[in-house]
Amino acid sequence: MTDRFAQDAELAVADLSLAGTPQVAAGPIRAPRRIFLTGATGFLGVAVLAGLLTRTGAKVLCLVRGGSADEARRRLQQAFRAAMGRRFPAERVEVVCGDLGLPRLGMTPSDAERVARNTDLAVHCGAEVNWSRSYAALRAVNVLSVLEIARLCSDIRPKPLIFVSTLAVCYAHDAPRVVNEDADMSPHLAGMPLGYARAKCVAERILGVFGRAGLPVTIVRSGLVVGDSRNGRSNREDIVSRLLCSAARTGIAPDVDWQVDACPVDFVAGVLVELARRPSAGAQTLHVNHPAPRHWREVVAWLNVAGYRSALVPYDKWLDHVQRATWDTDVSLRPLQPFFLARPRILGGRTLPELYFEANRERIDATRSRALLAQRGLSVPTIDGAYLARCVGALASAGHIPTLPFSPPRRLLAAVDVETTVAALLRTHFDERGLKLAGIHRREVEGGIISELLGWRLGQDAGVAKFDVSFRRCRGAPEETLPLILKRKPGDEVVLAIGEALAATCGTSLGKLFRAGAQGLGLLQAHKREPLLYRINEPGLRMHTPRLYGSMRESSGQLFALAIECLDSTAFPSWAEAGRSWPRETIRTVVEAVAQIHSVFLGQTHLLEQKLWHPGSPSPEEMLPLWHGLAGHAAEFFSDWWGEPSMPLQRRAAKTASERRNALAAMPRTLVHNDFNPRNLAFRPNGAAPRPCAFDWELAAVRVPQHDLAELLCFVLPPEAERTAVLEYLELLRARLEPHAGVPLERVKWYEGFGLSLDELILERLPLYALFHRVRRQPFLPRVLQNWKRLRGWFDPADFRISRIGSLG
């Protein structure tokens, strides 16, 4: 049987020459006083129409399908009122009855002549956006209409044409790895399995011919067009909305590595309106995509936080669900079955969607386009939890999915409330009643997924943020600037809810296990633990922790605020980043610092009861279900990074947990950071020898001091490091701590404690990183796991004999 995709490709290739040798009328380009718009009843087109009416004084002629002019006008009025919620401005809109799928756009000869003679510019939004239909089926509406409108714009006098294409034309199995605005994708037409992409590619080629003949053509290659950033109005028929509705209704979502390259409809419409206001005099192509797209897994995580329990399942398993979908079981995905299930030969057995997964797709270069849009004052709205809530809320209001199970307070925390919190904290620190804030500037830093989800759930600006605060201590005093970190953390119940939702994204049962065992992971009471620790007045601790400016429970009662010193990360060397190898001398410097921290309570942990709140832990038997669940989830990643199954090691660590804890409890213990890695370390300027400073003490615990060193070396050990280097760091820490221990730190037991600490990490900490990695990639994690495997091979607690210790040296 002939491959349908191959036949489609042959037709598309033949159509590349449809433009022939066009003739573009001579004459000046006029300011756009009358604009011809297609697709005005569509999701994007109606937003463009509203923008043209708001931001220009032009009259708009809209091509609308209808059995008569009156019917076409009613269709447009209904679409406009439904989308915009306001009166249709009939005095500025003229409706032209037509059909994109017919010759001459279905217009009468007199209407066509009127458009060619009286309009000054055309915006062609009209298209059939369908990811399942073939090129042949889309050809009339998506290709031949472009030829017709290009001819109209070339007739009588030249009229600039703005054409909405798609970034899907950049994806072909034989395309270059990087595609910029100048790329002609027509040579790769046969490698595009998507009929919609082929149609847009042929349309681009047609317009390219007209552009070279003198017609001012602007091609806008857009990513996915999604809900309005202001009200969440979404297109129920697009692929993102259908996937969201399916996940919310069925409780499962595909576990795929897909960056959702999408822009809100109001932004894309704003780009088209701005181009129409100031049209280009020549031919150009723009790439309109999001500079910070969200990953599909992050979207599913947000659904879980919002109360829709939807677990990520393997892609093949999800495809089985798609294949079985009916109008009763999954009305959202039923129409997209041909797209999700097709396996064109040119993809070597892969499904169509796999072309757009991160490992397979091309990188879109939009550098020039973003610079042009920035010059015109256009920036893409952020895709965050509040935005997703608006989009999902709009879908729920329309009856496509159940009502949002959880919705945060309507009013997000205003900037003035942040200033109030900062001012209160600084007054406490400086003990100045007359303190006056002169300004507070928030630095742009990438937030963690937990902070973002917390912020959305609370309806407040939660998590960690960096600020430059300008203030005067009193009236008339000189202005000072203080860089600080403001941490706004919730209480345990919200932390549990977020953690449970994140775990449920990786499996419904895992979410329940997480809530039941969270206390054993040391996550509870973190909002109390950190400020209490910063107030311990011990020099060995204070010199390696940030300065505390103040802490308080905010008036809302939901957040606990903490203001601490901020060290400028821009001064840090590149090796200080997570996942980078550290120089030997730097590791030694940090070991010296952590020894000073550990020396404070070494052998005197009973004093912590007076100074630091620390919760008790459940028994190993109570923790086993959670440990097994986390290990099962992490095994996919760990086994891949190790090149061998990880479950035997993780099961062994769980099985020996009671014995290990008893052994560790018998060793000298102290206050440890318990999250000791480059993500939480900075270097305070101190002449030629910067001093290490450890941040984020919210997980601080009582453990053996080797625990912090084990975690640090997993992150920073170079791949070429020898066992002797690790022994050097262990011996350095042992030598610095022994004078404070009150008893000799016997060498064999010291090494044994290090090996036991490694097993604690593989059981408790590293599987949590795998949870985060599932939702948002943690690029440092493979390296960390590989280092853990090497260290564990050198320090195996199950086979710890003096003869082996001797061989390590």
MOZIHU-V604796 format. One record per backbone hydrogen bond with DSSP energy under -0.5 kcal/mol. NH is the residue of the N-H (numbers start at 0). CO is the residue of the C=O. Records with the same first field share a line. If there is no record, write none. Layout:
BEGIN
NH = CO / CO
END
This chain:
BEGIN
6 = 2
7 = 3
8 = 4
9 = 5
10 = 6
11 = 7
12 = 8
13 = 9
14 = 10
15 = 11 / 12
16 = 13
17 = 14
19 = 16
21 = 19
23 = 21
24 = 22 / 153
29 = 27
32 = 30
34 = 58
35 = 120
36 = 34 / 60
37 = 122
38 = 62
39 = 62
41 = 38
45 = 41
46 = 42
47 = 43
48 = 44
49 = 45
50 = 46
51 = 47
52 = 48
53 = 49
54 = 50
55 = 51
58 = 32
59 = 91
60 = 34
61 = 59 / 93
62 = 36 / 60
63 = 61 / 95
71 = 67
72 = 68
73 = 69
74 = 70
75 = 71
76 = 72
77 = 73
78 = 74
79 = 75
80 = 76
81 = 77
82 = 78
83 = 79
84 = 80
88 = 86
89 = 87
91 = 88
92 = 88 / 89
93 = 59
95 = 61
96 = 94
97 = 63
98 = 104
101 = 98
104 = 101
105 = 102
106 = 103
111 = 107
112 = 108
113 = 109
114 = 110
115 = 111
116 = 112
117 = 113
118 = 114
119 = 33
120 = 33
121 = 159
122 = 35
123 = 121 / 161
124 = 37 / 122
128 = 126
129 = 127
137 = 133
138 = 134
141 = 137
142 = 138
143 = 138
144 = 139
145 = 142
146 = 142
147 = 143
148 = 144
149 = 145
150 = 146
151 = 147
152 = 148
153 = 149
154 = 150 / 151
156 = 154
158 = 152
159 = 119
160 = 215
161 = 121
162 = 160 / 217
163 = 123
164 = 162 / 219
166 = 221
168 = 165
169 = 166
170 = 167
171 = 169
172 = 190
174 = 171
178 = 362
179 = 177
182 = 179
184 = 182
186 = 183
187 = 184
188 = 185
190 = 187
191 = 188
192 = 190
194 = 192
197 = 193
198 = 194
199 = 195
200 = 196
201 = 197
202 = 198
203 = 199
204 = 200
205 = 201
206 = 202
207 = 203
208 = 204
209 = 205
210 = 206
211 = 207
212 = 208
213 = 210
214 = 209
216 = 214
217 = 160
218 = 216 / 283
219 = 162 / 217
220 = 218 / 285
221 = 164 / 219
222 = 287
223 = 260
225 = 223 / 262
227 = 232
231 = 227
235 = 233
237 = 234
241 = 237
242 = 238
243 = 239
244 = 240
245 = 241
246 = 242
247 = 243
248 = 244
249 = 245
250 = 246
252 = 310
254 = 312
255 = 253
257 = 255
259 = 257 / 293
260 = 258
261 = 259
262 = 223
264 = 225
266 = 263
267 = 263
268 = 264
269 = 265
270 = 266
271 = 267
272 = 268
273 = 269
274 = 270
275 = 271
276 = 272
277 = 273
278 = 275
283 = 216
285 = 218
287 = 220 / 285
288 = 286
292 = 289
293 = 259
295 = 257
297 = 294
298 = 294
299 = 295
300 = 296
301 = 297
302 = 298
303 = 299
304 = 300
305 = 301
306 = 303
307 = 302
308 = 306
309 = 307
310 = 250
311 = 504
312 = 252
314 = 254
317 = 313
318 = 314
319 = 315
320 = 316
321 = 317
322 = 318
323 = 319
324 = 320 / 321
329 = 325
333 = 329
334 = 330
335 = 332
336 = 333
339 = 335
340 = 336
341 = 337
346 = 343
347 = 344
348 = 343
349 = 346
351 = 341
353 = 350
354 = 351
355 = 352
356 = 353
357 = 256
359 = 356
360 = 356
362 = 176
363 = 361
364 = 178 / 362
365 = 363
369 = 365
370 = 366
371 = 367
372 = 368
373 = 369
374 = 370
375 = 371
376 = 373
377 = 372
378 = 376
383 = 381
387 = 383
388 = 384
389 = 385
390 = 386
391 = 387
392 = 388
393 = 389
394 = 390
395 = 391
396 = 392
397 = 393
398 = 395
399 = 394
400 = 394
405 = 305
411 = 409
412 = 458
416 = 413
417 = 413
418 = 414
419 = 415
420 = 416
421 = 417
422 = 418
423 = 419
424 = 420
425 = 421
426 = 422
427 = 423
428 = 424
429 = 425
430 = 426
431 = 426
432 = 430
434 = 431
435 = 471
437 = 469
438 = 469
440 = 467
441 = 439
442 = 465
444 = 442
451 = 447
452 = 448
453 = 449
454 = 450
455 = 451
456 = 452
457 = 453
458 = 454
459 = 454
461 = 459
462 = 487
464 = 485
466 = 483
467 = 440
468 = 466 / 481
469 = 438 / 467
470 = 479
471 = 435
476 = 473
479 = 470
481 = 468
483 = 466
484 = 563
485 = 464 / 483
486 = 484 / 561
487 = 462 / 485
488 = 486 / 559
490 = 557
494 = 490
495 = 491
496 = 492
497 = 493
498 = 494
499 = 495
500 = 496
501 = 497
502 = 498
503 = 499
504 = 500
505 = 501 / 502
506 = 503
510 = 506
511 = 507
512 = 508
513 = 509
514 = 510
515 = 511
516 = 512
517 = 513
519 = 516
520 = 517
521 = 518
522 = 517
525 = 522
527 = 524
528 = 524
529 = 525
531 = 527
532 = 528
533 = 529
534 = 530 / 531
535 = 532
536 = 534
537 = 535
540 = 537
541 = 537
542 = 538
543 = 540
544 = 541
545 = 693
548 = 546 / 562
549 = 562
551 = 560
553 = 551 / 558
556 = 553
559 = 488
560 = 551 / 558
561 = 486
562 = 549
563 = 484 / 561
564 = 546
565 = 482
568 = 566
570 = 567
571 = 568
575 = 572
576 = 573
579 = 576
581 = 715
586 = 582
587 = 583
588 = 584
589 = 585
590 = 586
591 = 587
592 = 588
593 = 589
594 = 590
595 = 591
596 = 592
597 = 593
598 = 594
599 = 595 / 596
600 = 597
601 = 597
602 = 668
603 = 600
606 = 603
607 = 604
608 = 605
609 = 606
610 = 606
611 = 607
622 = 618
623 = 619
626 = 622
627 = 623
628 = 624
629 = 625
630 = 626
631 = 627
632 = 628
633 = 629
634 = 630
635 = 632
636 = 633
637 = 633
638 = 634
639 = 635
640 = 636
641 = 637
642 = 638
643 = 638
649 = 645
650 = 646
651 = 647
652 = 648
653 = 649
654 = 650
655 = 651
656 = 653
659 = 655
660 = 656
661 = 657
662 = 658
663 = 659
664 = 660
665 = 661
666 = 663
669 = 702
671 = 669 / 700
676 = 674
679 = 676
680 = 677
681 = 692
683 = 690
685 = 686
688 = 685
690 = 683
692 = 681
693 = 543
694 = 679 / 692
699 = 696
700 = 671
702 = 669 / 700
704 = 667
706 = 703
707 = 704
708 = 704
709 = 705
710 = 706
711 = 707
712 = 708
713 = 709
714 = 710 / 711
715 = 711
716 = 712
720 = 717
724 = 721
725 = 721
726 = 722
727 = 723
728 = 724
729 = 725
730 = 726
731 = 727
732 = 728
733 = 729
734 = 730
735 = 731
736 = 732
737 = 733
738 = 734
739 = 736
740 = 736 / 737
741 = 737
745 = 743
749 = 745
750 = 746
751 = 747
752 = 748
753 = 749
754 = 750
755 = 751
756 = 752
757 = 753
758 = 754
759 = 755
760 = 756
761 = 757
762 = 758
763 = 759
764 = 759 / 760
765 = 760
767 = 764
768 = 764
769 = 765
770 = 766
771 = 767
772 = 768
773 = 769
774 = 770
775 = 771
778 = 776
780 = 777
783 = 779
784 = 780
785 = 781
786 = 782
787 = 783
788 = 784
789 = 785
790 = 786
791 = 787
792 = 788
793 = 789
794 = 790
796 = 794
798 = 795
799 = 796
800 = 798
804 = 800
805 = 801
806 = 802
807 = 803
808 = 804
END
